Amino acid sequence: MKLREFDLEKALAGDKVVTRDGRDVTQLTLFNITASEPLVAVVEGSLRRWTKDGSYWEEKESAFDLFMAPKTVKRWVNFYSEGDAF
């Protein structure tokens, strides 16, 4: 799964967010507080907190770091076997 860099503005606007290891993140809320982790959301039924840039730990990588979920694009291709093209 190709993850896209976390974008706070898009996440708060409703774009799908996942953790580094692909778990769904719901009810993402940014609280207007001075704490270093003002972002709160639900992951697998538990509340978790993050920095504004989506980091779970400020100084190291975590499976709970936030990313924008990959977007699925549907495309159609016309395929003609030899001799059937117009």
N, C-alpha and C positions, 0 to 999 in steps of 0.2 A: 504494500500500500504506500503510495507516494503522498507524504504529508506536506501541507503548505504552511509557511510561517504564520504564527498566530498574529491576528490583526484584531485588536481590542474593539475598534469601531465597528467592524463587520460582525464580530461575535455578538456585541450588544444589540446590533440591528437584526439578529436572528439567524445568521449563517451558522451552519452546523459546526460544532467544535468537538474534537476528540482528544484523548490523551496520547502521549507518544506511543503507547502500546495498543492504541486503537479502541479504547473504551469510550462509550458515549458520555458526553458531558451535557447535563441539562440544568435549567433554571439558573443560568449564569447571571450574576448580579454584581455590579460595581458599587461598593459602599463609599460614601463621601466621608472618609475617615483618614487620619494621619498614619495609620498602621502600615507597615511595609507590605502587607498582604491584604489589600482591600477587595480582591476578587474572590467571590464565594460561589460555589456551584455544587451540584450533586453528581457523584460518580458511583454507580452501583449501589444506590440507596444511602450513601454516606456523604456528609458535607465535607468539602475540602476547600483550602484557601491557597491563593496564588498572588504573585506580584502582578503589576499591571502589564508586564511583558509576557505573562503566561508561564513564568518559572515557578515550579513547586518549591525548589530549594534555590536560594539566591546564588550559591557558590558552586553547585554541581548539578549534573544532569540527573533527571528522574523519570521514571516510567509515567509519572503523573503530569509532566510538562504538557502545556496546552498547544494544540495545533489546529489549523482549519482543516476540516475533513475534505478529502478529495471530492471533486465534483465529477459526476458521471455525465458524459456527453454522448448522445445518441446520434449516430450518423448512418446514412444509407448510401450504399454503393450499388450501381447497376453493373451486373456482370453478364457478359454475353459469351457463350461458347463460340468457338471459331465458326464463321459462316452465318451467324445469327445477328450480327451488328447491322445497323442501318446505314 
